[in-house]
Amino acid sequence: RQIIQNMLKIHQYSMLSTSTIGQIAAVEALKNCEADVCKMVEEYNQRRAFFVKGIREAGLECAEPDGAFYAFPSVRRTGLTSMEFAEALLEQERVAVVPGSAFGPSGEGYIRCSYATNIDQLSEAIIRIKRFMGGLSSPCKNTPVMTAKF
């Protein structure tokens, strides 16, 4: 009982509020890092534009994200659920995405993709997603073809 009570104290003050060192770092960043922030904002804008363009070229509808560093393309045209799409993409092309169903019923039919990595890795991911998308459709029909075992 005594150990758990002490563990709770540690948990409350280390996990439920910002640490002192984190607060000091935040103040320093706010005072002296404007140039770095501007540089990263521009970098993420470039990554977002590059990634969304590539996703659209792969044949997926994708709204331009307004914040964060995630895109949420629709996979509905493939005929696969978001989970089926995510699992097949991971298995066949080694590209990890989060199925939209993880975000509730409204997320079904979408996947979440992070573009918080360098352009080289994003480029490779786009190449693999395009290859994956090319393998889904039969050249004779517009019907999706399941190529992964579930």
DSSP file with accessible surface (Angstrom, degrees, kcal/mol):
  #  RESIDUE AA STRUCTURE BP1 BP2  ACC     N-H-->O    O-->H-N    N-H-->O    O-->H-N    TCO  KAPPA ALPHA  PHI   PSI    X-CA   Y-CA   Z-CA
    1    1 A R     >        0   0  237      0, 0.0     4,-2.2     0, 0.0     5,-0.2   0.000 360.0 360.0 360.0 -43.7    0.0    0.0    0.0
    2    2 A Q  H  >  +     0   0  144      2,-0.2     4,-2.1     1,-0.2     5,-0.2   0.898 360.0  50.9 -65.2 -40.2    2.8    2.4    0.9
    3    3 A I  H  > S+     0   0  123      2,-0.2     4,-2.6     1,-0.2    -1,-0.2   0.940 110.4  49.0 -62.9 -45.9    4.7    1.7   -2.3
    4    4 A I  H  > S+     0   0  110      1,-0.2     4,-2.5     2,-0.2    -2,-0.2   0.910 109.3  52.7 -62.5 -41.1    1.6    2.4   -4.4
    5    5 A Q  H  X S+     0   0  103     -4,-2.2     4,-1.7     1,-0.2    -1,-0.2   0.923 112.3  45.0 -61.6 -41.9    0.9    5.7   -2.6
    6    6 A N  H  X S+     0   0   72     -4,-2.1     4,-2.0     2,-0.2    -1,-0.2   0.881 111.1  53.0 -69.9 -36.9    4.4    6.9   -3.3
    7    7 A M  H  X S+     0   0  107     -4,-2.6     4,-2.8     1,-0.2    -2,-0.2   0.898 106.5  54.2 -63.0 -39.1    4.2    5.7   -6.9
    8    8 A L  H  X S+     0   0   95     -4,-2.5     4,-3.0     1,-0.2     5,-0.2   0.908 106.1  51.9 -62.6 -40.6    1.0    7.7   -7.2
    9    9 A K  H  X S+     0   0  121     -4,-1.7     4,-1.9     2,-0.2    -1,-0.2   0.935 111.8  46.0 -60.4 -46.9    2.7   10.9   -6.0
   10   10 A I  H  X S+     0   0  117     -4,-2.0     4,-1.7     1,-0.2     5,-0.3   0.938 114.2  48.7 -61.8 -45.9    5.5   10.4   -8.6
   11   11 A H  H  X>S+     0   0   92     -4,-2.8     4,-2.5     1,-0.2     5,-0.7   0.938 109.8  51.7 -60.9 -47.4    3.0    9.7  -11.3
   12   12 A Q  H  X5S+     0   0   78     -4,-3.0     4,-0.8     1,-0.2    -1,-0.2   0.899 117.7  36.7 -57.4 -42.9    0.8   12.8  -10.4
   13   13 A Y  H  <5S+     0   0  170     -4,-1.9    -1,-0.2    -5,-0.2    -2,-0.2   0.624 124.3  38.1 -92.9 -12.8    3.7   15.2  -10.5
   14   14 A S  H  <5S+     0   0   64     -4,-1.7    -2,-0.2    -3,-0.2    -3,-0.2   0.698 126.4  30.1-106.1 -23.1    5.7   13.8  -13.3
   15   15 A M  H  <5S+     0   0  127     -4,-2.5    -3,-0.2    -5,-0.3    -2,-0.1   0.679 116.6  50.6-108.5 -23.5    3.0   12.7  -15.8
   16   16 A L  S  <<S+     0   0  120     -4,-0.8     2,-0.3    -5,-0.7    -3,-0.1   0.434 112.0  35.3-102.6   1.4    0.1   15.0  -15.2
   17   17 A S  S    S-     0   0   67     -4,-0.0     2,-0.3    -5,-0.0    -1,-0.0  -0.963  93.3 -86.0-146.4 163.9    1.8   18.4  -15.4
   18   18 A T        -     0   0   91     -2,-0.3    -3,-0.1     1,-0.1    -2,-0.1  -0.533  48.0-118.3 -73.6 133.8    4.7   19.9  -17.4
   19   19 A S     >  -     0   0   59     -2,-0.3     4,-2.2    -5,-0.2     5,-0.2  -0.253  20.2-114.9 -68.0 157.6    8.1   19.3  -15.8
   20   20 A T  H  > S+     0   0  103      1,-0.2     4,-2.5     2,-0.2     5,-0.2   0.927 117.8  50.8 -59.5 -44.5   10.2   22.2  -14.7
   21   21 A I  H  > S+     0   0  126      1,-0.2     4,-2.4     2,-0.2    -1,-0.2   0.899 109.4  51.9 -64.1 -36.3   12.8   21.5  -17.3
   22   22 A G  H  > S+     0   0   28      2,-0.2     4,-2.2     1,-0.2    -1,-0.2   0.892 109.1  49.9 -65.6 -38.4   10.1   21.3  -20.0
   23   23 A Q  H  X S+     0   0  106     -4,-2.2     4,-2.2     2,-0.2    -2,-0.2   0.914 110.8  49.1 -65.6 -42.5    8.8   24.7  -18.9
   24   24 A I  H  X S+     0   0  104     -4,-2.5     4,-2.3     1,-0.2    -2,-0.2   0.923 111.7  49.4 -63.5 -43.2   12.3   26.2  -19.0
   25   25 A A  H  X S+     0   0   57     -4,-2.4     4,-2.5     1,-0.2    -1,-0.2   0.901 109.5  52.2 -63.1 -39.8   12.9   24.8  -22.5
   26   26 A A  H  X S+     0   0   51     -4,-2.2     4,-2.6     2,-0.2    -2,-0.2   0.921 109.0  49.2 -64.0 -42.5    9.6   26.1  -23.7
   27   27 A V  H  X S+     0   0   74     -4,-2.2     4,-2.2     2,-0.2    -1,-0.2   0.932 111.4  49.9 -62.1 -44.3   10.4   29.6  -22.5
   28   28 A E  H  X S+     0   0  103     -4,-2.3     4,-2.6     1,-0.2    -2,-0.2   0.923 111.0  49.7 -60.0 -44.0   13.8   29.5  -24.2
   29   29 A A  H  X S+     0   0   45     -4,-2.5     4,-1.7     1,-0.2    -1,-0.2   0.916 111.0  48.8 -62.9 -43.1   12.1   28.3  -27.4
   30   30 A L  H  < S+     0   0  145     -4,-2.6    -1,-0.2     1,-0.2    -2,-0.2   0.865 117.4  41.9 -65.1 -34.4    9.6   31.2  -27.3
   31   31 A K  H  < S+     0   0  152     -4,-2.2    -2,-0.2    -5,-0.2    -1,-0.2   0.858 131.2  15.5 -79.1 -38.0   12.3   33.8  -26.7
   32   32 A N  H  < S+     0   0  102     -4,-2.6    -2,-0.2    -5,-0.2    -3,-0.2   0.311 106.5  71.0-128.4  10.7   15.0   32.6  -29.0
   33   33 A C     X  +     0   0   34     -4,-1.7     4,-2.5    -5,-0.2     5,-0.2   0.147  51.3 117.1-121.6  21.7   13.9   30.2  -31.7
   34   34 A E  H  > S+     0   0  132      1,-0.2     4,-2.7     2,-0.2     5,-0.2   0.911  80.6  50.6 -57.0 -43.5   11.7   32.2  -34.1
   35   35 A A  H  > S+     0   0   78      1,-0.2     4,-2.2     2,-0.2    -1,-0.2   0.912 111.0  48.9 -63.0 -40.4   14.0   31.6  -37.0
   36   36 A D  H  > S+     0   0  100      2,-0.2     4,-2.4     1,-0.2    -1,-0.2   0.902 110.9  50.4 -65.5 -40.1   14.0   27.9  -36.4
   37   37 A V  H  X S+     0   0   79     -4,-2.5     4,-2.7     2,-0.2     5,-0.2   0.945 110.6  49.0 -63.2 -46.1   10.2   27.8  -36.1
   38   38 A C  H  X S+     0   0   70     -4,-2.7     4,-2.2     1,-0.2    -2,-0.2   0.910 110.8  51.1 -60.4 -41.2    9.9   29.7  -39.4
   39   39 A K  H  X S+     0   0  151     -4,-2.2     4,-2.3    -5,-0.2    -1,-0.2   0.923 112.2  45.8 -62.6 -44.0   12.3   27.3  -41.1
   40   40 A M  H  X S+     0   0   76     -4,-2.4     4,-2.9     2,-0.2     5,-0.2   0.882 109.0  55.2 -71.1 -35.0   10.4   24.2  -39.9
   41   41 A V  H  X S+     0   0   79     -4,-2.7     4,-2.2     2,-0.2    -1,-0.2   0.945 111.1  45.5 -60.5 -46.0    7.0   25.7  -40.9
   42   42 A E  H  X S+     0   0   99     -4,-2.2     4,-2.2    -5,-0.2    -2,-0.2   0.920 112.1  51.9 -62.8 -41.8    8.4   26.2  -44.4
   43   43 A E  H  X S+     0   0   55     -4,-2.3     4,-2.4     1,-0.2    -2,-0.2   0.932 111.1  46.5 -61.2 -45.6    9.9   22.7  -44.4
   44   44 A Y  H  X S+     0   0   66     -4,-2.9     4,-2.8     1,-0.2    -1,-0.2   0.866 109.0  55.4 -68.0 -33.4    6.6   21.1  -43.3
   45   45 A N  H  X S+     0   0   54     -4,-2.2     4,-2.4    -5,-0.2    -1,-0.2   0.923 110.1  46.5 -61.7 -43.0    4.7   23.2  -46.0
   46   46 A Q  H  X S+     0   0   96     -4,-2.2     4,-2.5     2,-0.2    -2,-0.2   0.921 113.3  48.2 -65.0 -43.7    7.0   21.7  -48.6
   47   47 A R  H  X S+     0   0   31     -4,-2.4     4,-2.8     2,-0.2     5,-0.2   0.915 111.7  50.4 -62.0 -43.5    6.6   18.2  -47.3
   48   48 A R  H  X S+     0   0   51     -4,-2.8     4,-2.8     2,-0.2     5,-0.3   0.953 112.5  45.5 -60.4 -49.8    2.8   18.5  -47.2
   49   49 A A  H  X S+     0   0   50     -4,-2.4     4,-2.2     1,-0.2     5,-0.2   0.924 115.4  47.8 -60.5 -44.9    2.6   19.8  -50.8
   50   50 A F  H  X S+     0   0   74     -4,-2.5     4,-2.1    -5,-0.2    -1,-0.2   0.936 115.4  44.1 -61.5 -47.2    5.0   17.1  -52.0
   51   51 A F  H  X S+     0   0    6     -4,-2.8     4,-2.7     2,-0.2     5,-0.2   0.936 113.7  48.1 -68.9 -45.5    3.1   14.3  -50.2
   52   52 A V  H  X S+     0   0    1     -4,-2.8     4,-2.5    -5,-0.2     5,-0.2   0.923 111.8  51.0 -62.9 -41.8   -0.4   15.4  -51.1
   53   53 A K  H  X S+     0   0  127     -4,-2.2     4,-2.5    -5,-0.3    -1,-0.2   0.939 112.1  47.3 -59.3 -45.6    0.6   15.8  -54.7
   54   54 A G  H  X S+     0   0    4     -4,-2.1     4,-1.6     2,-0.2    -2,-0.2   0.901 110.6  51.0 -64.5 -40.7    2.1   12.3  -54.7
   55   55 A I  H  <>S+     0   0    0     -4,-2.7     5,-1.9     2,-0.2     4,-0.4   0.921 111.7  47.9 -62.9 -42.5   -0.9   10.7  -53.0
   56   56 A R  H ><5S+     0   0  120     -4,-2.5     3,-1.5     1,-0.2    -2,-0.2   0.909 109.2  52.9 -65.5 -40.6   -3.2   12.3  -55.6
   57   57 A E  H 3<5S+     0   0  104     -4,-2.5    -1,-0.2     1,-0.3    -2,-0.2   0.799 102.3  60.5 -64.1 -27.2   -1.0   11.1  -58.4
   58   58 A A  T 3<5S-     0   0   12     -4,-1.6    -1,-0.3    -5,-0.2    -2,-0.2   0.610 126.7-102.0 -74.5 -11.5   -1.3    7.6  -56.9
   59   59 A G  T < 5S+     0   0   32     -3,-1.5     2,-0.4    -4,-0.4    -3,-0.2   0.573  81.2 124.4 103.6  12.3   -5.1    7.9  -57.5
   60   60 A L      < -     0   0    4     -5,-1.9    -1,-0.3    16,-0.0     2,-0.2  -0.868  60.6-122.9-107.3 138.4   -6.3    8.7  -54.0
   61   61 A E        +     0   0  150     13,-0.5    13,-2.6    -2,-0.4     2,-0.3  -0.577  37.4 174.6 -73.0 138.0   -8.4   11.7  -53.1
   62   62 A C        -     0   0   10     -2,-0.2     2,-0.1    11,-0.2    -6,-0.1  -0.908  24.9-140.8-152.4 119.5   -6.8   13.8  -50.5
   63   63 A A        -     0   0   80      9,-0.3     9,-0.4    -2,-0.3    -2,-0.0  -0.470  38.1-101.1 -72.7 149.7   -7.7   17.1  -49.0
   64   64 A E        -     0   0   78     -2,-0.1    -1,-0.1     7,-0.1     2,-0.1  -0.615  41.4-123.3 -72.1 118.9   -4.9   19.6  -48.3
   65   65 A P        -     0   0   19      0, 0.0     3,-0.1     0, 0.0     6,-0.1  -0.408  18.0-161.5 -65.7 141.3   -4.2   19.4  -44.5
   66   66 A D        +     0   0  160      1,-0.1     2,-0.3    -2,-0.1    -2,-0.0   0.617  69.0   7.7 -95.7 -18.3   -4.5   22.7  -42.7
   67   67 A G  S >  S+     0   0   45      3,-0.2     3,-0.6     0, 0.0    -1,-0.1  -0.922 101.3  29.6-153.8 177.0   -2.5   21.7  -39.6
   68   68 A A  T 3  S-     0   0   74     -2,-0.3     0, 0.0     1,-0.2     0, 0.0  -0.080  89.2 -83.8  59.0-163.1   -0.4   19.0  -37.9
   69   69 A F  T 3  S+     0   0   74      2,-0.0    46,-2.4    47,-0.0    47,-0.4  -0.224  91.0 104.0-133.2  47.2    1.7   16.8  -40.2
   70   70 A Y  E <   -A  114   0A  78     -3,-0.6     2,-0.3    44,-0.2    44,-0.2  -0.979  50.6-156.0-128.2 141.6   -0.8   14.2  -41.2
   71   71 A A  E     -A  113   0A   1     42,-2.9    42,-2.7    -2,-0.4    -7,-0.1  -0.829   5.3-156.4-108.0 154.2   -2.7   13.6  -44.5
   72   72 A F        -     0   0   81     -9,-0.4    -9,-0.3    -2,-0.3    40,-0.2  -0.578  19.2-176.9-131.6  66.8   -6.0   11.7  -44.5
   73   73 A P        -     0   0    0      0, 0.0    38,-2.0     0, 0.0     2,-0.4  -0.345  27.1-115.8 -70.2 151.2   -6.5   10.4  -48.0
   74   74 A S  B     -B  110   0B  13    -13,-2.6   -13,-0.5    36,-0.2    36,-0.3  -0.671  25.7-178.4 -83.6 135.8   -9.6    8.5  -49.0
   75   75 A V    > > +     0   0    0     34,-3.3     3,-1.7    -2,-0.4     5,-0.6   0.210  52.4 110.0-113.3  12.2   -9.2    4.8  -50.0
   76   76 A R  G > 5 +     0   0  138     33,-0.9     3,-1.8     1,-0.3    -1,-0.1   0.855  67.6  63.5 -58.4 -38.0  -12.9    4.2  -50.7
   77   77 A R  G 3 5S+     0   0  135      1,-0.3    -1,-0.3    32,-0.1    -2,-0.1   0.707  94.0  64.1 -64.4 -16.0  -12.3    4.0  -54.5
   78   78 A T  G < 5S-     0   0    5     -3,-1.7    -1,-0.3     2,-0.2    -2,-0.2   0.690 103.1-128.7 -78.8 -19.1  -10.2    0.8  -53.9
   79   79 A G  T < 5S+     0   0   58     -3,-1.8     2,-0.3    -4,-0.4    -3,-0.1   0.452  71.5 117.6  83.0  -0.6  -13.2   -1.1  -52.5
   80   80 A L      < -     0   0   13     -5,-0.6    -1,-0.3     1,-0.1    -2,-0.2  -0.701  69.0-115.6 -96.9 151.8  -11.1   -2.0  -49.5
   81   81 A T     >  -     0   0   56     -2,-0.3     4,-2.7     1,-0.1     5,-0.2  -0.374  36.1-105.2 -71.4 166.3  -11.8   -1.1  -45.9
   82   82 A S  H  > S+     0   0    0      1,-0.2     4,-2.5     2,-0.2     5,-0.2   0.891 123.2  49.8 -63.1 -35.7   -9.3    1.2  -44.3
   83   83 A M  H  > S+     0   0   79      2,-0.2     4,-2.8     1,-0.2     5,-0.3   0.931 110.8  48.5 -68.2 -44.6   -7.9   -1.8  -42.3
   84   84 A E  H  > S+     0   0   64      2,-0.2     4,-2.5     1,-0.2     5,-0.2   0.925 113.6  47.7 -60.4 -43.9   -7.6   -4.0  -45.4
   85   85 A F  H  X S+     0   0    0     -4,-2.7     4,-2.8     2,-0.2     5,-0.2   0.946 113.4  47.1 -61.9 -49.7   -5.8   -1.2  -47.2
   86   86 A A  H  X S+     0   0    8     -4,-2.5     4,-2.1    -5,-0.2    -2,-0.2   0.911 114.6  46.2 -61.1 -43.6   -3.4   -0.5  -44.4
   87   87 A E  H  X S+     0   0   90     -4,-2.8     4,-2.8     2,-0.2    -1,-0.2   0.924 114.5  46.7 -67.2 -42.5   -2.6   -4.2  -43.8
   88   88 A A  H  X S+     0   0    2     -4,-2.5     4,-3.0    -5,-0.3     5,-0.4   0.913 112.1  50.6 -66.8 -40.8   -2.1   -4.9  -47.5
   89   89 A L  H  X>S+     0   0    0     -4,-2.8     4,-2.2    -5,-0.2     6,-1.1   0.920 113.9  45.5 -62.9 -41.1    0.1   -1.8  -48.0
   90   90 A L  H  X5S+     0   0   85     -4,-2.1     4,-1.3    -5,-0.2    -2,-0.2   0.943 117.0  43.9 -66.4 -46.7    2.2   -2.8  -45.0
   91   91 A E  H  <5S+     0   0   98     -4,-2.8    -2,-0.2    -5,-0.2    -1,-0.2   0.921 124.3  32.5 -66.3 -44.0    2.5   -6.4  -46.1
   92   92 A Q  H  <5S+     0   0   65     -4,-3.0    -3,-0.2    -5,-0.2    -2,-0.2   0.837 137.1  16.3 -86.3 -36.0    3.2   -5.8  -49.8
   93   93 A E  H  <5S-     0   0   24     -4,-2.2    -3,-0.2    -5,-0.4    -2,-0.2   0.417  91.7-122.7-121.0  -3.5    5.1   -2.5  -49.8
   94   94 A R     << +     0   0  166     -4,-1.3     2,-0.5    -5,-0.5    -4,-0.2   0.864  63.9 138.8  60.4  38.4    6.3   -2.1  -46.2
   95   95 A V        -     0   0   17     -6,-1.1     2,-0.5    -9,-0.1    -1,-0.2  -0.972  42.7-148.0-113.2 121.3    4.6    1.3  -45.9
   96   96 A A        +     0   0   81     -2,-0.5     2,-0.3    -3,-0.1    -9,-0.1  -0.792  26.4 159.3 -95.3 127.7    2.8    1.9  -42.5
   97   97 A V        -     0   0   21     -2,-0.5    16,-0.2   -11,-0.2    -7,-0.1  -0.899  39.8-112.8-133.2 165.7   -0.3    4.0  -42.3
   98   98 A V  E     -C  112   0C  49     14,-2.3    14,-3.1    -2,-0.3     2,-0.1  -0.887  31.6-120.5-103.3 126.6   -3.1    4.1  -39.7
   99   99 A P  E >   -C  111   0C  19      0, 0.0     3,-1.9     0, 0.0    12,-0.2  -0.416  17.5-129.4 -64.0 139.0   -6.5    2.9  -40.8
  100  100 A G  G >  S+     0   0    0     10,-3.0     3,-2.4     1,-0.3     8,-0.3   0.777 102.7  75.0 -60.9 -24.9   -9.1    5.6  -40.5
  101  101 A S  G >  S+     0   0   43      9,-0.3     3,-1.7     6,-0.3    -1,-0.3   0.755  80.1  72.4 -61.3 -20.9  -11.3    3.3  -38.6
  102  102 A A  G <  S+     0   0   70     -3,-1.9    -1,-0.3     1,-0.3    -2,-0.2   0.703  95.2  53.8 -65.5 -16.2   -9.0    3.8  -35.6
  103  103 A F  G <  S-     0   0  103     -3,-2.4    -1,-0.3     1,-0.4     3,-0.2   0.195 124.8 -88.2-103.9  13.9  -10.5    7.2  -35.3
  104  104 A G    X   -     0   0   27     -3,-1.7     3,-1.7     1,-0.2     4,-0.5  -0.379  60.5 -49.9 105.6 175.4  -14.1    6.0  -35.1
  105  105 A P  G >  S+     0   0  126      0, 0.0     3,-1.2     0, 0.0    -1,-0.2   0.823 129.9  59.8 -57.3 -33.5  -16.8    5.3  -37.7
  106  106 A S  G 3  S+     0   0  111      1,-0.2    -2,-0.1    -3,-0.2    -5,-0.1   0.723  99.0  59.8 -70.0 -18.5  -16.4    8.6  -39.5
  107  107 A G  G X  S+     0   0    5     -3,-1.7     3,-1.6    -7,-0.3    -6,-0.3   0.608  76.5 115.4 -83.8 -12.1  -12.7    7.6  -40.3
  108  108 A E  T <  S+     0   0   65     -3,-1.2     3,-0.1    -4,-0.5   -32,-0.1  -0.328  72.9  33.5 -60.1 138.4  -13.6    4.5  -42.2
  109  109 A G  T 3  S+     0   0    3      1,-0.4   -34,-3.3   -34,-0.1   -33,-0.9   0.421 108.8  83.0  94.6   1.5  -12.6    4.7  -45.8
  110  110 A Y  B <   -B   74   0B  65     -3,-1.6   -10,-3.0   -36,-0.3    -1,-0.4  -0.870  60.2-150.2-130.4 163.5   -9.5    6.9  -45.0
  111  111 A I  E     -C   99   0C   1    -38,-2.0     2,-0.5    -2,-0.3   -28,-0.0  -0.969  16.8-131.1-130.0 149.2   -6.0    6.3  -43.9
  112  112 A R  E     -C   98   0C  71    -14,-3.1   -14,-2.3    -2,-0.3     2,-0.4  -0.901  25.4-174.7-102.7 128.7   -3.8    8.6  -41.8
  113  113 A C  E     -A   71   0A   4    -42,-2.7   -42,-2.9    -2,-0.5     2,-0.4  -0.979  15.7-142.0-123.9 131.8   -0.3    9.2  -43.2
  114  114 A S  E     -A   70   0A  58     -2,-0.4   -44,-0.2   -44,-0.2    -2,-0.0  -0.751  12.9-173.8 -91.5 136.6    2.4   11.2  -41.5
  115  115 A Y        +     0   0    2    -46,-2.4     2,-1.2    -2,-0.4   -45,-0.1   0.019  50.4 118.3-113.5  29.9    4.7   13.4  -43.6
  116  116 A A        +     0   0   36    -47,-0.4     2,-0.3   -69,-0.0    -1,-0.1  -0.361  59.4  78.0 -91.5  55.2    6.9   14.2  -40.6
  117  117 A T  S    S-     0   0   40     -2,-1.2   -70,-0.0     1,-0.0     5,-0.0  -0.886  91.5 -66.8-146.9 179.4   10.0   12.7  -42.2
  118  118 A N     >  -     0   0   73     -2,-0.3     4,-2.1     1,-0.1     3,-0.4  -0.273  44.1-110.9 -76.7 161.2   12.5   13.7  -44.8
  119  119 A I  H  > S+     0   0   55      1,-0.2     4,-3.0     2,-0.2     5,-0.2   0.843 114.9  59.5 -59.5 -36.4   11.7   14.1  -48.5
  120  120 A D  H  > S+     0   0  130      1,-0.2     4,-2.1     2,-0.2    -1,-0.2   0.926 108.8  43.5 -60.8 -43.6   13.7   11.1  -49.5
  121  121 A Q  H  > S+     0   0  108     -3,-0.4     4,-2.4     2,-0.2    -1,-0.2   0.891 113.9  50.9 -69.9 -37.3   11.6    8.8  -47.3
  122  122 A L  H  X S+     0   0    4     -4,-2.1     4,-2.6     2,-0.2    -2,-0.2   0.912 109.3  51.7 -64.1 -40.7    8.4   10.5  -48.4
  123  123 A S  H  X S+     0   0   45     -4,-3.0     4,-2.4     2,-0.2    -2,-0.2   0.925 110.3  48.0 -61.4 -44.3    9.4   10.0  -52.1
  124  124 A E  H  X S+     0   0   79     -4,-2.1     4,-2.3     1,-0.2    -1,-0.2   0.907 110.7  51.8 -63.7 -40.7   10.1    6.3  -51.5
  125  125 A A  H  X S+     0   0   21     -4,-2.4     4,-2.8     2,-0.2    -2,-0.2   0.925 109.6  49.7 -62.1 -42.7    6.7    6.0  -49.7
  126  126 A I  H  X S+     0   0    9     -4,-2.6     4,-2.8     2,-0.2     5,-0.2   0.922 109.1  51.9 -63.3 -43.3    4.9    7.6  -52.7
  127  127 A I  H  X S+     0   0   82     -4,-2.4     4,-2.3     1,-0.2    -1,-0.2   0.941 113.3  45.0 -57.0 -45.7    6.7    5.3  -55.1
  128  128 A R  H  X S+     0   0   75     -4,-2.3     4,-2.6     2,-0.2    -2,-0.2   0.888 112.2  50.6 -68.7 -38.9    5.6    2.3  -53.1
  129  129 A I  H  X S+     0   0    2     -4,-2.8     4,-3.0     2,-0.2     5,-0.2   0.921 110.7  49.9 -66.0 -41.1    2.0    3.6  -52.7
  130  130 A K  H  X S+     0   0   78     -4,-2.8     4,-2.4     2,-0.2    -2,-0.2   0.925 111.8  48.3 -61.5 -43.5    1.8    4.1  -56.5
  131  131 A R  H  X S+     0   0  132     -4,-2.3     4,-1.4    -5,-0.2    -2,-0.2   0.927 112.5  49.1 -62.5 -43.4    3.0    0.6  -57.1
  132  132 A F  H  X S+     0   0    2     -4,-2.6     4,-0.7     1,-0.2     3,-0.4   0.936 111.3  48.7 -60.5 -48.2    0.5   -0.8  -54.6
  133  133 A M  H >X S+     0   0   12     -4,-3.0     3,-1.0     1,-0.2     4,-0.8   0.890 107.6  55.9 -61.8 -38.2   -2.3    1.2  -56.2
  134  134 A G  H 3< S+     0   0   59     -4,-2.4    -1,-0.2     1,-0.2     3,-0.2   0.823 106.0  52.1 -63.2 -29.9   -1.3   -0.1  -59.6
  135  135 A G  H 3< S+     0   0   42     -4,-1.4    -1,-0.2    -3,-0.4    -2,-0.2   0.606  98.3  66.8 -82.2 -10.2   -1.5   -3.6  -58.4
  136  136 A L  H << S+     0   0    3     -3,-1.0     9,-2.9    -4,-0.7     2,-0.4   0.841  91.0  65.3 -80.0 -34.7   -5.1   -3.2  -57.1
  137  137 A S  B  < S-D  144   0D  45     -4,-0.8     5,-0.1     7,-0.2    -1,-0.0  -0.765  77.5-131.3 -98.6 135.5   -6.9   -2.7  -60.3
  138  138 A S    >   -     0   0   32      5,-1.1     3,-0.7    -2,-0.4     5,-0.1  -0.581  17.4-132.2 -74.4 139.5   -7.3   -5.2  -63.0
  139  139 A P  T 3  S+     0   0  136      0, 0.0    -1,-0.1     0, 0.0     3,-0.0   0.759 106.9  50.9 -66.7 -19.3   -6.4   -3.8  -66.5
  140  140 A C  T 3  S+     0   0  117      3,-0.1     2,-0.3     1,-0.0    -3,-0.0   0.657 119.2  24.7 -90.0 -19.9   -9.6   -5.4  -67.8
  141  141 A K    <   -     0   0  130     -3,-0.7    -3,-0.1     2,-0.2    -1,-0.0  -0.916  67.9-126.1-137.6 167.2  -12.0   -4.0  -65.2
  142  142 A N  S    S+     0   0  162     -2,-0.3    -5,-0.0    -5,-0.1    -2,-0.0  -0.030  74.3 118.7-100.3  27.7  -12.3   -1.1  -62.8
  143  143 A T        -     0   0   79     -5,-0.1    -5,-1.1     1,-0.0    -2,-0.2  -0.810  69.9-115.4 -97.6 131.4  -12.9   -3.6  -60.0
  144  144 A P  B     -D  137   0D  47      0, 0.0     2,-0.5     0, 0.0    -7,-0.2  -0.330  25.5-148.0 -63.1 144.6  -10.4   -3.7  -57.1
  145  145 A V        -     0   0   62     -9,-2.9     2,-0.5   -10,-0.0   -66,-0.0  -0.973  10.8-132.0-116.9 126.3   -8.5   -7.0  -56.8
  146  146 A M        +     0   0   85     -2,-0.5   -10,-0.0     1,-0.2    -9,-0.0  -0.661  29.8 171.1 -75.7 122.1   -7.4   -8.2  -53.4
  147  147 A T        +     0   0   68     -2,-0.5     2,-0.3     2,-0.0    -1,-0.2   0.416  54.0  72.9-112.2  -2.1   -3.8   -9.1  -53.6
  148  148 A A  S    S-     0   0   11    -64,-0.0     2,-0.5   -57,-0.0   -60,-0.1  -0.812  79.1-120.9-112.0 154.6   -3.1   -9.7  -49.9
  149  149 A K              0   0  187     -2,-0.3    -2,-0.0   -61,-0.1     0, 0.0  -0.826 360.0 360.0 -92.6 128.8   -4.2  -12.6  -47.7
  150  150 A F              0   0  115     -2,-0.5   -66,-0.0   -62,-0.0   -62,-0.0  -0.897 360.0 360.0-118.6 360.0   -6.3  -11.6  -44.7
